[in-house]
Amino acid sequence: QELFLGNMEGEARDEPQRSPKAPSLLGSTLGRLDWARAGEAIAKDSTTPRSPVVNGDLTKRITRRYKAEVEKSERERLQRYVRLEQQVKIMPDQYEMARTVKSELDSIQRKAGLEAISYSTWDDTFGSEDMKKRLEFLSWYTTNGESKEELNDDGCYEGEFLYGMRHGKGKHTYQGQVYEGNWLWGHRHGSGVCTQSDGTQMAGTWKDGKLEGSVKIVGPTGEKLFEGEFKAGKRDGFGQQVFSNGDTYAGGWKDGLMHDRGVYHFANGDFLEGVWQEGRYHGAAYFHGADGSVSRRVYENGVLLKCQDYFLDSQKFSKEMNRDVMQKHTALWEYPKHALD
């Protein structure tokens, strides 16, 4: 080891002085090596005793041993000066590249949370060599500004692009469906109107490609089908729904299902006010008949457990009946006839 370092120092004196910013490649590579282990390994392999004179065979073995690492380090150093698309044989995917840039920016914002992001953070991000090369690649090889994207025979997109992704205002036609509105990084985002192939229109706001916030849905002839809140593409919050059979519901929603308090009007004039859980009756409810009759009810997971009817003639509620009693035939003597009196 000492002989090898001595030889290195002798060679270094003959070379011109290097700039502190560009250290010797061989020196910086060998400087990272564990010389204690390297010396032991070479000493074990060597059958030649040490000599105060430089051992040519030992020098060759050291050169062969670390040649690959030195060449690899040199390739990595030169790679920093090569344009991104020239570093690989296959051209990078434009969309994946843009998504990578967006992911890094989103990561910075998530780490910052509600706090303001410092200028130094943005400077470090956009000043890095990797980010500069990515942005340079995207500016050279992707579509920016107004353009048109053909989608074979299924449709097309006409509007604004950023780094090859739909970004800004645009119109997207696909398999009979037409969306016209705002886009962000390739997804529907912001206000817009989506018209289905049957003429049904959904107007509202989108977030990451899904309906979010206040939404209004109208049928082909302009009749209102739904008006209320959406979350992650599903009805969530308060909303009013008109069903195809004429029934209507106004109340709470969760994950696209009726949930919490609400009122359900049947097409025949009856209506029920109560509580829903994941689309089923659940809890106390009042059923109002079109003829004016009223029934107190208790449901559990969609199953009627208790019932107490109100009679208009006597203007009294009947005795409370549980599920076992309600399932009996009225001709049986066990049935509480007084409940119908």
Summary of the structure (lengths in Angstrom):
residues: 341
radius of gyration: 38.0
end to end distance: 111.1
largest distance: 124.3
contacts: 870
relative contact order: 0.04
helix: 31%
strand: 37%
